[in-house]
Amino acid sequence: MVSQRCKMLVSAELDKLGIGHEPVNLGFVALIEDVTIEQLDQLKVNLQPSGLELLDDKRNILVERIKNVIIEMIHYSEELPKENYSDYISRKIGLDYTYLSNIFSEVKGITIQQFIIVHKIEKVKEMMLYDQLSLKEISYRLNYSSLGHLSNQFKKITGLSPSFFKKLQKKRAHNLEFF
């Protein structure tokens, strides 16, 4: 996931190398000027210790764009779009969904749908930890067809039922209070 910290790090490294750029966005940055091969090589070296890398393969770049649209949609939007996710992703990227889906599966080894499910479950876990919404409300917010559907996906991904996960989290929090 691309965080604010990652964006700041990339911006700082570009500034250090004297590379003019627009503000860093989720997973990409527009450069204002041409850069030398030496500058690009140095940028790659500087980003590597932080676990970041430059993508120059068009397929990998496209996959990162898809991932960023999904991550932004699930983790940073107030609510998920009501339209079909495939239509949403296709509209945001401006390419046919079948093409996007094929590239994503070839590069990542999982489908876009599987990637979405994993991130939705991460969001469910996050929302459960804040303990402000019931599981039914979380289910509604994340566009699940039913509470049962959410529970089944949750168990399939985590190996735990949502209620057991919540009990574990409460127990862990309680154990931490004593240290």
N, CA, C and O of each residue as an XYZ file, in Angstrom:
716
protein
N       0.841     -1.162      0.000
C       0.000      0.000      0.000
C       0.894      1.235      0.000
O       1.928      1.269      0.667
N       0.488      2.229     -0.743
C       1.261      3.455     -0.816
C       0.767      4.397      0.280
O      -0.404      4.777      0.304
N       1.653      4.760      1.165
C       1.276      5.622      2.274
C       1.803      7.036      2.055
O       2.583      7.298      1.139
N       1.357      7.930      2.919
C       1.847      9.304      2.871
C       3.359      9.330      3.089
O       4.073     10.127      2.480
N       3.835      8.447      3.967
C       5.264      8.367      4.245
C       6.046      7.979      2.983
O       7.116      8.527      2.719
N       5.508      7.034      2.210
C       6.152      6.614      0.962
C       6.202      7.771     -0.033
O       7.214      7.993     -0.698
N       5.090      8.502     -0.122
C       5.048      9.633     -1.052
C       6.092     10.683     -0.657
O       6.774     11.244     -1.514
N       6.205     10.939      0.640
C       7.182     11.922      1.116
C       8.604     11.450      0.843
O       9.463     12.251      0.473
N       8.861     10.158      1.022
C      10.184      9.606      0.788
C      10.574      9.737     -0.680
O      11.691     10.151     -0.992
N       9.669      9.390     -1.572
C       9.953      9.487     -3.008
C      10.205     10.939     -3.389
O      11.143     11.236     -4.130
N       9.377     11.837     -2.888
C       9.542     13.261     -3.178
C      10.897     13.770     -2.685
O      11.575     14.520     -3.387
N      11.283     13.362     -1.487
C      12.571     13.794     -0.929
C      13.740     13.267     -1.763
O      14.711     13.986     -2.002
N      13.644     12.016     -2.204
C      14.729     11.440     -3.022
C      14.831     12.142     -4.373
O      15.931     12.387     -4.867
N      13.690     12.463     -4.966
C      13.706     13.202     -6.235
C      14.323     14.591     -6.033
O      15.125     15.046     -6.847
N      13.942     15.252     -4.947
C      14.501     16.571     -4.638
C      16.010     16.489     -4.420
O      16.757     17.340     -4.903
N      16.456     15.466     -3.691
C      17.878     15.280     -3.411
C      18.690     15.163     -4.700
O      19.817     15.651     -4.793
N      18.088     14.503     -5.692
C      18.781     14.295     -6.959
C      18.559     15.444     -7.941
O      19.053     15.410     -9.068
N      17.815     16.457     -7.506
C      17.561     17.612     -8.365
C      16.646     17.311     -9.532
O      16.751     17.942    -10.584
N      15.751     16.356     -9.361
C      14.830     15.976    -10.429
C      13.508     16.700    -10.179
O      12.832     16.460     -9.179
N      13.151     17.595    -11.110
C      11.895     18.326    -10.983
C      10.711     17.395    -11.175
O      10.711     16.555    -12.075
N       9.687     17.548    -10.312
C       8.544     16.649    -10.376
C       7.291     17.332     -9.861
O       7.343     18.324     -9.134
N       6.167     16.766    -10.264
C       4.881     17.200     -9.733
C       4.666     16.455     -8.418
O       5.445     15.562     -8.086
N       3.627     16.804     -7.668
C       3.392     16.068     -6.419
C       3.254     14.563     -6.667
O       2.659     14.136     -7.656
N       3.809     13.777     -5.761
C       3.769     12.322     -5.870
C       2.359     11.856     -5.532
O       1.789     12.254     -4.516
N       1.806     11.014     -6.392
C       0.474     10.448     -6.184
C       0.592      8.989     -5.797
O       1.694      8.484     -5.579
N      -0.527      8.319     -5.712
C      -0.523      6.898     -5.375
C       0.203      6.096     -6.444
O      -0.366      5.794     -7.493
N       1.441      5.758     -6.184
C       2.178      4.861     -7.055
C       2.817      5.468     -8.289
O       3.455      4.750     -9.059
N       2.667      6.774     -8.502
C       3.326      7.357     -9.671
C       3.627      8.829     -9.435
O       3.051      9.485     -8.568
N       4.554      9.313    -10.246
C       4.906     10.734    -10.187
C       5.239     11.193    -11.604
O       5.887     10.476    -12.366
N       4.788     12.387    -11.940
C       5.103     12.965    -13.250
C       6.356     13.823    -13.084
O       6.425     14.688    -12.212
N       7.336     13.564    -13.938
C       8.573     14.345    -13.906
C       8.423     15.549    -14.818
O       7.833     15.456    -15.895
N       8.963     16.681    -14.379
C       8.834     17.932    -15.121
C       9.907     18.042    -16.185
O       9.728     18.739    -17.184
N      11.006     17.366    -15.978
C      12.137     17.488    -16.902
C      12.693     16.112    -17.240
O      12.395     15.117    -16.579
N      13.509     16.086    -18.288
C      14.165     14.837    -18.648
C      15.195     14.485    -17.583
O      15.812     15.360    -16.975
N      15.365     13.185    -17.372
C      16.356     12.738    -16.403
C      17.380     11.870    -17.104
O      17.095     11.232    -18.118
N      18.569     11.861    -16.547
C      19.634     11.047    -17.130
C      19.502      9.611    -16.627
O      18.823      9.340    -15.636
N      20.155      8.720    -17.321
C      20.176      7.319    -16.897
C      20.847      7.212    -15.529
O      20.443      6.406    -14.691
N      21.877      8.034    -15.315
C      22.574      8.020    -14.022
C      21.639      8.439    -12.891
O      21.661      7.848    -11.811
N      20.812      9.469    -13.144
C      19.860      9.906    -12.117
C      18.848      8.801    -11.805
O      18.537      8.548    -10.641
N      18.338      8.147    -12.850
C      17.389      7.051    -12.637
C      18.024      5.905    -11.860
O      17.418      5.343    -10.948
N      19.265      5.565    -12.240
C      19.965      4.491    -11.532
C      20.162      4.850    -10.062
O      19.978      4.006     -9.186
N      20.538      6.106     -9.790
C      20.746      6.543     -8.413
C      19.434      6.552     -7.637
O      19.404      6.197     -6.459
N      18.343      6.959     -8.300
C      17.030      6.957     -7.655
C      16.635      5.523     -7.274
O      16.121      5.286     -6.181
N      16.877      4.578     -8.177
C      16.580      3.172     -7.877
C      17.360      2.708     -6.645
O      16.809      2.053     -5.761
N      18.630      3.050     -6.601
C      19.487      2.673     -5.468
C      18.987      3.317     -4.177
O      18.931      2.664     -3.136
N      18.622      4.607     -4.246
C      18.182      5.333     -3.055
C      16.843      4.827     -2.513
O      16.612      4.864     -1.305
N      15.967      4.359     -3.391
C      14.648      3.892     -2.967
C      14.670      2.460     -2.444
O      13.809      2.074     -1.654
N      15.636      1.682     -2.875
C      15.682      0.261     -2.548
C      15.707     -0.035     -1.047
O      14.985     -0.936     -0.620
N      16.489      0.662     -0.223
C      16.490      0.343      1.214
C      15.121      0.518      1.882
O      14.851     -0.086      2.920
N      14.274      1.334      1.291
C      12.934      1.549      1.849
C      11.910      0.560      1.303
O      10.731      0.621      1.651
N      12.366     -0.347      0.450
C      11.457     -1.334     -0.119
C      10.665     -0.809     -1.303
O       9.700     -1.440     -1.736
N      11.063      0.334     -1.826
C      10.382      0.911     -2.981
C      11.207      0.658     -4.233
O      12.427      0.508     -4.166
N      10.537      0.613     -5.367
C      11.257      0.395     -6.612
C      10.621      1.184     -7.745
O       9.435      1.512     -7.708
N      11.426      1.477     -8.742
C      10.920      2.117     -9.951
C      10.434      1.029    -10.893
O      11.095      0.009    -11.091
N       9.292      1.262    -11.455
C       8.760      0.311    -12.424
C       8.928      0.897    -13.813
O       8.511      2.025    -14.077
N       9.537      0.129    -14.693
C       9.692      0.623    -16.056
C       9.047     -0.319    -17.069
O       9.008     -0.018    -18.262
N       8.549     -1.444    -16.602
C       7.829     -2.378    -17.460
C       6.370     -1.930    -17.516
O       5.736     -1.770    -16.473
N       5.841     -1.730    -18.694
C       4.478     -1.207    -18.851
C       3.429     -2.093    -18.190
O       2.444     -1.589    -17.651
N       3.628     -3.388    -18.226
C       2.670     -4.297    -17.587
C       2.681     -4.105    -16.071
O       1.622     -4.047    -15.448
N       3.869     -4.007    -15.477
C       3.962     -3.796    -14.034
C       3.390     -2.439    -13.634
O       2.760     -2.307    -12.585
N       3.613     -1.446    -14.468
C       3.060     -0.120    -14.190
C       1.537     -0.175    -14.202
O       0.883      0.404    -13.335
N       0.982     -0.865    -15.176
C      -0.473     -0.994    -15.269
C      -1.031     -1.742    -14.055
O      -2.061     -1.352    -13.507
N      -0.364     -2.799    -13.642
C      -0.801     -3.552    -12.464
C      -0.762     -2.658    -11.221
O      -1.671     -2.714    -10.394
N       0.263     -1.849    -11.085
C       0.346     -0.932     -9.937
C      -0.792      0.086     -9.972
O      -1.344      0.440     -8.930
N      -1.140      0.552    -11.160
C      -2.280      1.473    -11.277
C      -3.569      0.797    -10.829
O      -4.376      1.391    -10.114
N      -3.757     -0.459    -11.258
C      -4.946     -1.214    -10.855
C      -4.961     -1.371     -9.338
O      -5.978     -1.109     -8.695
N      -3.844     -1.795     -8.768
C      -3.755     -1.970     -7.316
C      -4.063     -0.667     -6.589
O      -4.779     -0.670     -5.588
N      -3.535      0.432     -7.080
C      -3.756      1.725     -6.426
C      -5.221      2.157     -6.488
O      -5.743      2.720     -5.526
N      -5.884      1.896     -7.618
C      -7.314      2.215     -7.720
C      -8.093      1.409     -6.687
O      -8.973      1.946     -6.014
N      -7.775      0.138     -6.560
C      -8.473     -0.734     -5.609
C      -8.188     -0.308     -4.172
O      -9.107     -0.212     -3.359
N      -6.942     -0.057     -3.862
C      -6.566      0.347     -2.503
C      -7.225      1.674     -2.144
O      -7.747      1.836     -1.041
N      -7.201      2.607     -3.064
C      -7.849      3.898     -2.810
C      -9.356      3.708     -2.614
O      -9.953      4.308     -1.720
N      -9.956      2.878     -3.449
C     -11.392      2.623     -3.382
C     -11.775      2.011     -2.029
O     -12.763      2.427     -1.423
N     -11.018      1.046     -1.560
C     -11.385      0.324     -0.341
C     -10.925      1.037      0.931
O     -11.683      1.137      1.895
N      -9.709      1.524      0.936
C      -9.132      2.042      2.179
C      -9.272      3.548      2.372
O      -9.215      4.024      3.505
N      -9.454      4.301      1.304
C      -9.437      5.758      1.442
C     -10.720      6.459      1.024
O     -10.819      7.679      1.156
N     -11.696      5.728      0.529
C     -12.974      6.331      0.144
C     -13.935      6.246      1.317
O     -13.878      5.314      2.119
N     -14.819      7.232      1.404
C     -15.822      7.206      2.468
C     -16.753      6.010      2.314
O     -17.133      5.373      3.296
N     -17.113      5.714      1.069
C     -17.929      4.523      0.817
C     -17.536      3.939     -0.537
O     -17.051      4.638     -1.427
N     -17.762      2.641     -0.657
C     -17.414      1.965     -1.899
C     -18.402      2.347     -2.990
O     -19.561      2.646     -2.704
N     -17.951      2.341     -4.234
C     -18.875      2.683     -5.320
C     -20.009      1.677     -5.418
O     -19.836      0.491     -5.137
N     -21.166      2.168     -5.817
C     -22.335      1.292     -5.976
C     -22.277      0.528     -7.293
O     -22.930     -0.504     -7.446
N     -21.487      1.040     -8.254
C     -21.379      0.358     -9.540
C     -20.504     -0.883     -9.402
O     -19.755     -1.026     -8.435
N     -20.606     -1.756    -10.358
C     -19.807     -2.962    -10.412
C     -18.326     -2.586    -10.341
O     -17.894     -1.647    -11.010
N     -17.541     -3.317     -9.528
C     -16.120     -2.987     -9.378
C     -15.383     -3.036    -10.709
O     -14.494     -2.220    -10.954
N     -15.737     -3.973    -11.563
C     -15.055     -4.058    -12.865
C     -15.313     -2.798    -13.687
O     -14.402     -2.290    -14.341
N     -16.538     -2.291    -13.660
C     -16.841     -1.045    -14.381
C     -16.093      0.136    -13.762
O     -15.569      0.992    -14.475
N     -16.050      0.172    -12.436
C     -15.364      1.260    -11.722
C     -13.876      1.279    -12.080
O     -13.333      2.328    -12.425
N     -13.223      0.126    -11.999
C     -11.788      0.042    -12.283
C     -11.518      0.391    -13.734
O     -10.582      1.132    -14.034
N     -12.329     -0.136    -14.632
C     -12.172      0.143    -16.056
C     -12.328      1.641    -16.339
O     -11.562      2.216    -17.112
N     -13.318      2.259    -15.711
C     -13.553      3.697    -15.909
C     -12.393      4.517    -15.349
O     -11.945      5.467    -15.991
N     -11.903      4.166    -14.169
C     -10.819      4.924    -13.538
C      -9.515      4.838    -14.335
O      -8.755      5.804    -14.396
N      -9.264      3.682    -14.942
C      -8.011      3.493    -15.677
C      -8.176      3.812    -17.156
O      -7.209      4.148    -17.838
N      -9.396      3.706    -17.641
C      -9.654      4.046    -19.037
C      -9.324      2.935    -20.015
O      -9.052      3.191    -21.188
N      -9.350      1.706    -19.532
C      -9.078      0.559    -20.399
C     -10.118     -0.531    -20.146
O     -10.762     -0.557    -19.097
N     -10.273     -1.424    -21.117
C     -11.218     -2.522    -21.029
C     -10.886     -3.428    -19.848
O      -9.725     -3.777    -19.634
N     -11.909     -3.806    -19.082
C     -11.689     -4.603    -17.874
C     -11.099     -5.982    -18.190
O     -10.247     -6.464    -17.444
N     -11.527     -6.610    -19.257
C     -10.993     -7.935    -19.607
C      -9.494     -7.854    -19.830
O      -8.744     -8.720    -19.380
N      -9.059     -6.814    -20.524
C      -7.627     -6.605    -20.747
C      -6.914     -6.398    -19.414
O      -5.878     -7.012    -19.160
N      -7.468     -5.530    -18.561
C      -6.863     -5.263    -17.250
C      -6.788     -6.546    -16.420
O      -5.769     -6.834    -15.791
N      -7.861     -7.295    -16.430
C      -7.941     -8.527    -15.646
C      -6.896     -9.547    -16.099
O      -6.242    -10.183    -15.273
N      -6.747     -9.695    -17.399
C      -5.758    -10.643    -17.930
C      -4.340    -10.243    -17.558
O      -3.554    -11.086    -17.125
N      -4.001     -8.975    -17.718
C      -2.655     -8.486    -17.366
C      -2.408     -8.684    -15.876
O      -1.356     -9.186    -15.480
N      -3.377     -8.289    -15.046
C      -3.232     -8.397    -13.598
C      -2.971     -9.836    -13.187
O      -2.061    -10.105    -12.404
N      -3.766    -10.766    -13.714
C      -3.617    -12.185    -13.362
C      -2.270    -12.739    -13.812
O      -1.645    -13.513    -13.088
N      -1.822    -12.348    -14.998
C      -0.536    -12.827    -15.506
C       0.615    -12.329    -14.637
O       1.543    -13.082    -14.343
N       0.558    -11.064    -14.226
C       1.660    -10.465    -13.472
C       1.620    -10.860    -11.995
O       2.658    -11.187    -11.419
N       0.433    -10.833    -11.372
C       0.318    -11.060     -9.927
C       0.039    -12.513     -9.542
O       0.306    -12.913     -8.408
N      -0.489    -13.296    -10.465
C      -0.796    -14.685    -10.142
C      -2.103    -14.861     -9.372
O      -2.423    -15.967     -8.937
N      -2.854    -13.781     -9.205
C      -4.192    -13.836     -8.609
C      -5.099    -12.943     -9.450
O      -4.627    -12.117    -10.231
N      -6.391    -13.119     -9.279
C      -7.324    -12.290    -10.035
C      -7.527    -10.944     -9.334
O      -7.202    -10.786     -8.157
N      -8.058    -10.001    -10.066
C      -8.403     -8.707     -9.477
C      -9.426     -8.924     -8.367
O      -9.344     -8.296     -7.311
N     -10.383     -9.807     -8.605
C     -11.415    -10.079     -7.600
C     -10.800    -10.604     -6.310
O     -11.204    -10.191     -5.223
N      -9.831    -11.507     -6.412
C      -9.164    -12.020     -5.216
C      -8.429    -10.899     -4.476
O      -8.443    -10.846     -3.246
N      -7.796    -10.015     -5.224
C      -7.090     -8.877     -4.629
C      -8.072     -7.968     -3.888
O      -7.787     -7.488     -2.791
N      -9.231     -7.741     -4.506
C     -10.268     -6.907     -3.875
C     -10.749     -7.562     -2.583
O     -10.883     -6.890     -1.561
N     -11.008     -8.853     -2.621
C     -11.500     -9.561     -1.435
C     -10.496     -9.457     -0.287
O     -10.879     -9.169      0.847
N      -9.233     -9.687     -0.572
C      -8.207     -9.594      0.475
C      -8.205     -8.210      1.104
O      -8.111     -8.080      2.324
N      -8.307     -7.177      0.278
C      -8.292     -5.809      0.815
C      -9.584     -5.458      1.548
O      -9.562     -4.715      2.530
N     -10.693     -5.985      1.079
C     -11.943     -5.761      1.805
C     -11.880     -6.413      3.184
O     -12.352     -5.833      4.162
N     -11.314     -7.592      3.273
C     -11.193     -8.269      4.571
C     -10.231     -7.501      5.481
O     -10.462     -7.416      6.687
N      -9.167     -6.947      4.925
C      -8.269     -6.104      5.729
C      -9.022     -4.893      6.274
O      -8.821     -4.492      7.420
N      -9.884     -4.320      5.452
C     -10.695     -3.182      5.884
C     -11.684     -3.615      6.964
O     -11.908     -2.882      7.927
N     -12.279     -4.801      6.810
C     -13.195     -5.326      7.833
C     -12.447     -5.446      9.161
O     -12.952     -5.014     10.197
N     -11.250     -6.027      9.137
C     -10.467     -6.188     10.361
C     -10.167     -4.834     10.997
O     -10.278     -4.672     12.212
N      -9.793     -3.880     10.179
C      -9.509     -2.531     10.674
C     -10.751     -1.917     11.327
O     -10.673     -1.350     12.417
N     -11.884     -2.036     10.654
C     -13.126     -1.463     11.187
C     -13.553     -2.177     12.474
O     -14.090     -1.547     13.384
N     -13.318     -3.480     12.549
C     -13.650     -4.223     13.763
C     -12.770     -3.779     14.930
O     -13.231     -3.712     16.069
N     -11.516     -3.481     14.647
C     -10.609     -3.041     15.710
C     -11.032     -1.704     16.299
O     -10.858     -1.467     17.495
N     -11.588     -0.828     15.463
C     -12.069      0.467     15.971
C     -13.339      0.299     16.797
O     -13.676      1.164     17.606
N     -14.048     -0.820     16.594
C     -15.210     -1.182     17.398
C     -16.292     -0.105     17.448
O     -16.955      0.064     18.471
N     -16.471      0.629     16.337
C     -17.490      1.668     16.299
C     -18.739      1.219     15.548
O     -19.806      1.813     15.700
N     -18.605      0.172     14.741
C     -19.729     -0.310     13.942
C     -19.966     -1.787     14.227
O     -19.040     -2.530     14.553
N     -21.200     -2.187     14.100
C     -21.506     -3.615     14.212
C     -21.034     -4.298     12.933
O     -20.776     -3.644     11.922
N     -20.927     -5.608     12.992
C     -20.523     -6.367     11.810
C     -21.541     -6.190     10.691
O     -21.175     -6.160      9.516
N     -22.805     -6.075     11.047
C     -23.844     -5.855     10.040
C     -23.635     -4.502      9.349
O     -23.776     -4.400      8.131
N     -23.299     -3.464     10.124
C     -23.038     -2.140      9.537
C     -21.793     -2.166      8.656
O     -21.761     -1.538      7.598
N     -20.771     -2.892      9.096
C     -19.553     -3.032      8.293
C     -19.892     -3.735      6.979
O     -19.435     -3.329      5.910
N     -20.688     -4.782      7.072
C     -21.117     -5.528      5.894
C     -21.803     -4.602      4.893
O     -21.521     -4.649      3.696
N     -22.693     -3.773      5.387
C     -23.415     -2.824      4.531
C     -22.459     -1.811      3.907
O     -22.520     -1.551      2.705
N     -21.575     -1.240      4.729
C     -20.631     -0.224      4.237
C     -19.713     -0.749      3.142
O     -19.329     -0.009      2.236
N     -19.365     -2.028      3.229
C     -18.438     -2.601      2.255
C     -19.158     -3.355      1.133
O     -18.560     -4.161      0.420
N     -20.469     -3.070      0.994
C     -21.272     -3.607     -0.120
C     -21.340     -5.127     -0.175
O     -21.395     -5.705     -1.260
N     -21.336     -5.777      0.980
C     -21.561     -7.224      0.976
C     -23.052     -7.471      0.802
O     -23.878     -6.698      1.287
N     -23.389     -8.539      0.117
C     -24.807     -8.848     -0.119
C     -25.509     -9.262      1.166
O     -26.724     -9.111      1.295
N     -24.732     -9.787      2.122
C     -25.310    -10.187      3.404
C     -24.197    -10.323      4.435
O     -23.015    -10.375      4.096
N     -24.596    -10.377      5.675
C     -23.649    -10.600      6.758
C     -23.009    -11.981      6.615
O     -21.825    -12.156      6.903
N     -23.792    -12.949      6.173
C     -23.268    -14.298      5.961
C     -22.174    -14.328      4.902
O     -21.177    -15.035      5.048
N     -22.365    -13.556      3.837
C     -21.359    -13.486      2.774
C     -20.049    -12.918      3.311
O     -18.975    -13.452      3.035
N     -20.141    -11.839      4.074
C     -18.946    -11.259      4.689
C     -18.280    -12.286      5.596
O     -17.068    -12.485      5.517
N     -19.050    -12.936      6.449
C     -18.496    -13.921      7.391
C     -17.795    -15.063      6.667
O     -16.720    -15.497      7.080
N     -18.404    -15.551      5.585
C     -17.788    -16.633      4.811
C     -16.469    -16.198      4.188
O     -15.485    -16.936      4.242
N     -16.441    -15.004      3.596
C     -15.188    -14.516      3.009
C     -14.143    -14.281      4.085
O     -12.970    -14.602      3.892
N     -14.552    -13.731      5.207
C     -13.631    -13.460      6.309
C     -12.966    -14.758      6.762
O     -11.747    -14.822      6.924
N     -13.786    -15.790      6.963
C     -13.248    -17.071      7.430
C     -12.354    -17.709      6.370
O     -11.332    -18.313      6.699
N     -12.727    -17.581      5.123
C     -11.925    -18.160      4.037
C     -10.541    -17.500      3.965
O      -9.544    -18.178      3.713
N     -10.480    -16.193      4.183
C      -9.213    -15.467      4.084
C      -8.385    -15.591      5.367
O      -7.176    -15.812      5.297
N      -9.016    -15.452      6.533
C      -8.270    -15.415      7.793
C      -8.208    -16.756      8.509
O      -7.321    -16.984      9.332
N      -9.147    -17.645      8.197
C      -9.225    -18.904      8.919
C     -10.009    -18.785     10.220
O     -10.150    -19.762     10.956
N     -10.519    -17.593     10.504
C     -11.260    -17.328     11.736
C     -12.616    -16.732     11.409
O     -12.789    -16.072     10.385
N     -13.570    -16.972     12.288
C     -14.851    -16.281     12.134
C     -14.653    -14.835     12.604
O     -13.763    -14.573     13.413
N     -15.456    -13.904     12.117
C     -15.324    -12.514     12.585
C     -15.477    -12.385     14.099
O     -14.750    -11.614     14.725
N     -16.401    -13.120     14.690
C     -16.606    -13.007     16.146
C     -15.394    -13.544     16.908
O     -15.005    -12.970     17.925
N     -14.795    -14.631     16.433
C     -13.602    -15.168     17.096
C     -12.431    -14.202     16.943
O     -11.664    -13.996     17.883
N     -12.295    -13.610     15.754
C     -11.240    -12.616     15.522
C     -11.384    -11.458     16.511
O     -10.402    -11.013     17.104
N     -12.599    -10.983     16.679
C     -12.856     -9.859     17.582
C     -12.514    -10.235     19.029
O     -11.928     -9.434     19.757
N     -12.881    -11.458     19.446
C     -12.539    -11.921     20.794
C     -11.029    -11.978     20.982
O     -10.515    -11.571     22.024
N     -10.315    -12.481     19.975
C      -8.852    -12.537     20.052
C      -8.250    -11.145     20.205
O      -7.337    -10.939     21.004
N      -8.768    -10.193     19.434
C      -8.246     -8.833     19.497
C      -8.486     -8.213     20.868
O      -7.618     -7.525     21.406
N      -9.661     -8.458     21.426
C      -9.968     -7.927     22.761
C      -9.060     -8.560     23.803
O      -8.584     -7.881     24.713
N      -8.819     -9.862     23.670
C      -7.942    -10.563     24.607
C      -6.520    -10.018     24.508
O      -5.869     -9.792     25.528
N      -6.038     -9.806     23.287
C      -4.686     -9.248     23.088
C      -4.588     -7.856     23.679
O      -3.601     -7.528     24.338
N      -5.600     -7.034     23.450
C      -5.603     -5.673     23.999
C      -5.606     -5.713     25.519
O      -4.908     -4.931     26.165
N      -6.389     -6.622     26.093
C      -6.447     -6.756     27.540
C      -5.088     -7.210     28.098
O      -4.640     -6.703     29.127
N      -4.438     -8.157     27.426
C      -3.120     -8.630     27.865
C      -2.079     -7.529     27.797
O      -1.180     -7.486     28.637
N      -2.175     -6.640     26.823
C      -1.218     -5.544     26.692
C      -1.376     -4.500     27.794
O      -0.422     -3.798     28.131
N      -2.566     -4.401     28.348
C      -2.801     -3.418     29.393
C      -1.971     -3.710     30.638
O      -1.717     -2.798     31.425
N      -1.544     -4.947     30.837
C      -0.820     -5.317     32.040
C       0.682     -5.111     31.914
O       1.407     -5.306     32.889
N       1.163     -4.727     30.748
C       2.609     -4.563     30.569
C       3.009     -3.149     30.417
O       4.194     -2.856     30.258
